[in-house]
Structure formats: structure tokens, C-alpha cells
């Protein structure tokens, strides 16, 4: 059996049973209620769940900050069977500058998800994460310091 056919024949449930407790992307938090998080690049909510895992699903989205926190990068998992054995071709990147307004970026994400038939819950999560990243990268204008000067009385 060829190597590419071998990986194509593996079912995602089998892969999930292997990755559920053993993965290099796992982050376990034990403070209070124990939670299990994930650092996968195409996992939008960073939850270690079958639904959001970018390693298992053929169509996955991700959003990361751009270099130097100037804009965002829209990550799209390449669903072709030839890219499964090539990690360099695993993810396509679309960069957006921080100068672009959020309305432009949201329009682009919505159009991409609808044309490529991605899941609508991933669209909502991608828009939410993009908005948070863009607003966190804004520079705030410092207000001038008000100085109160005592008026000398003419008494």
C-alpha cells in the first residue's frame, strides 16, 4: 500500500482517538475546573475538541496576529490530498494590513467561507477572533494632561 493511500484510508475518528490524550499541542490547566486547551495553528477557539481540531477536519480556518502585531493573517487549511504529506503546503496564508478596516476583512472572510462551503460556526468564530486581534492592535491616543492653575484673586 502506498504511503499516500495509507493516510487517506485513516478515518478521522481513529486519528482523534490517538490525539485525544497525546498531542504536542495540548495545554492542560488544573486551576479550579480542569480544562484542556490546544495550540494548533488552525484551531480558532483553542479548545481541544473534535469539532474545532484543525488536524482532523479537511476544512479548517485560523487567525493569527501578523508580524510585529501589525495586521492579521487568515490561515486556511489546504484540503487537497497531495498536501497531507507536505507540511509546508498544509496551510495557505492570507495577510491583512492593520490599515484595513474591520468591515473589509469581515467581508472577505464571509465571502471566502460561503464560496468554499466552510462551516458557518467557523465563520462566526473567525470574525470574533479577527475583531479582537484588530482592536487589540490599535494604538490609543494619549489625552493631554490637564493642569489646573490657581487663579490669583484680586482681593
C-alpha positions as CSV (number, residue, x, y, z in Angstrom):
1,X,0.0,0.0,0.0
2,X,1.4,3.4,-1.0
3,X,2.1,5.9,1.8
4,X,-0.4,8.5,0.4
5,X,-3.2,5.9,0.2
6,X,-2.4,4.8,3.7
7,X,-3.0,8.2,5.1
8,X,-6.1,8.7,3.1
9,X,-7.6,5.5,4.4
10,X,-7.3,6.5,8.1
11,X,-10.6,7.7,9.4
12,X,-10.7,10.9,11.5
13,X,-12.2,9.1,14.4
14,X,-9.2,6.8,14.6
15,X,-6.9,9.8,14.4
16,X,-8.9,11.6,17.2
17,X,-8.6,8.5,19.5
18,X,-4.8,8.7,19.0
19,X,-4.6,12.5,19.5
20,X,-7.2,12.9,22.3
21,X,-4.7,12.4,25.2
22,X,-1.4,12.5,23.4
23,X,-0.6,15.6,21.3
24,X,2.2,18.1,21.3
25,X,-0.4,20.9,21.0
26,X,-2.1,20.0,24.3
27,X,-2.2,22.5,27.2
28,X,-3.7,21.3,30.4
29,X,-4.9,23.7,33.1
30,X,-5.6,22.4,36.6
31,X,-6.6,25.6,38.3
32,X,-10.2,25.3,39.5
33,X,-12.1,23.4,36.9
34,X,-9.6,21.4,34.8
35,X,-9.6,22.4,31.2
36,X,-7.8,21.1,28.2
37,X,-6.7,23.6,25.5
38,X,-4.9,23.3,22.2
39,X,-2.2,25.3,20.4
40,X,-3.0,24.1,16.9
41,X,-2.5,26.8,14.3
42,X,-5.9,26.3,12.6
43,X,-7.9,25.9,15.8
44,X,-10.0,29.1,16.2
45,X,-11.2,28.7,19.7
46,X,-8.1,26.9,21.1
47,X,-10.3,24.2,22.6
48,X,-9.1,20.6,22.4
49,X,-12.3,19.2,20.9
50,X,-13.0,17.1,17.8
51,X,-15.2,19.8,16.3
52,X,-12.5,22.5,16.3
53,X,-9.4,20.4,15.6
54,X,-7.6,21.6,12.6
55,X,-5.6,18.4,12.3
56,X,-8.7,16.2,11.8
57,X,-11.0,18.3,9.7
58,X,-10.3,18.8,6.0
59,X,-11.7,22.4,6.1
60,X,-10.3,24.4,8.9
61,X,-9.7,28.1,9.5
62,X,-7.3,30.1,11.7
63,X,-6.5,33.7,12.5
64,X,-3.2,34.9,14.0
65,X,-1.6,38.2,14.5
66,X,0.8,39.3,11.8
67,X,4.5,40.0,12.4
68,X,5.1,42.9,14.8
69,X,1.4,43.0,15.6
70,X,0.6,45.0,12.5
71,X,-2.5,43.3,11.0
72,X,-3.7,39.7,11.0
73,X,-3.1,36.5,9.0
74,X,-6.0,34.4,7.8
75,X,-5.0,30.8,7.8
76,X,-6.8,28.3,5.5
77,X,-6.2,24.6,5.6
78,X,-5.4,23.1,2.2
79,X,-7.9,20.3,1.8
80,X,-6.2,18.6,-1.2
81,X,-5.0,15.1,-0.7
82,X,-1.5,15.9,-2.1
83,X,-0.8,18.4,0.7
84,X,-1.4,15.9,3.5
85,X,2.1,14.6,3.3
86,X,3.7,18.0,2.7
87,X,3.6,20.2,5.9
88,X,4.8,23.2,4.0
89,X,1.7,23.2,1.9
90,X,-0.6,22.4,4.8
91,X,-1.8,25.9,5.4
92,X,-2.4,28.8,3.0
93,X,-1.9,32.3,4.5
94,X,-3.8,35.5,3.5
95,X,-2.3,38.7,5.1
96,X,-4.4,41.7,6.0
97,X,-2.8,45.0,7.0
98,X,-3.8,46.8,10.2
99,X,-4.7,49.8,7.9
100,X,-7.6,47.8,6.5
101,X,-10.9,48.4,8.3
102,X,-12.7,45.5,10.0
103,X,-15.6,45.8,7.5
104,X,-13.2,44.9,4.6
105,X,-11.7,41.9,6.5
106,X,-15.1,40.6,7.6
107,X,-16.5,40.9,4.1
108,X,-13.5,38.9,2.8
109,X,-13.9,36.2,5.4
110,X,-17.6,35.8,4.8
111,X,-17.2,35.6,1.1
112,X,-14.4,33.0,1.4
113,X,-16.4,30.8,3.8
114,X,-19.6,30.9,1.7
115,X,-17.8,30.2,-1.6
116,X,-15.7,27.4,-0.3
117,X,-18.6,25.8,1.7
118,X,-16.9,26.0,5.1
119,X,-18.9,25.6,8.3
120,X,-20.8,28.7,9.4
121,X,-19.8,28.3,13.1
122,X,-16.2,28.6,12.0
123,X,-17.1,31.9,10.2
124,X,-18.6,33.4,13.4
125,X,-15.6,32.3,15.4
126,X,-13.2,33.7,12.8
127,X,-14.9,37.1,12.7
128,X,-14.9,37.3,16.5
129,X,-11.2,36.5,16.8
130,X,-10.3,38.8,13.9
131,X,-12.2,41.7,15.6
132,X,-10.4,41.0,18.9
133,X,-7.0,40.9,17.3
134,X,-7.6,44.1,15.3
135,X,-8.9,46.1,18.3
136,X,-6.0,44.9,20.5
137,X,-3.5,46.2,17.9
138,X,-5.0,49.7,17.9
139,X,-2.8,52.5,19.3
140,X,-4.6,54.7,21.8
141,X,-4.1,58.4,21.6
142,X,-2.9,59.9,24.9
143,X,-5.1,62.7,26.2
144,X,-3.2,65.9,27.1
145,X,-2.7,66.2,30.9
146,X,-5.0,68.9,32.3
147,X,-3.1,71.3,34.5
148,X,-5.1,73.3,36.9
149,X,-3.7,76.7,37.7
150,X,-4.8,78.6,40.7
151,X,-6.2,81.9,39.7
152,X,-4.8,84.7,41.8
153,X,-7.6,86.6,43.4
154,X,-7.7,90.4,43.1
155,X,-8.7,90.8,46.7
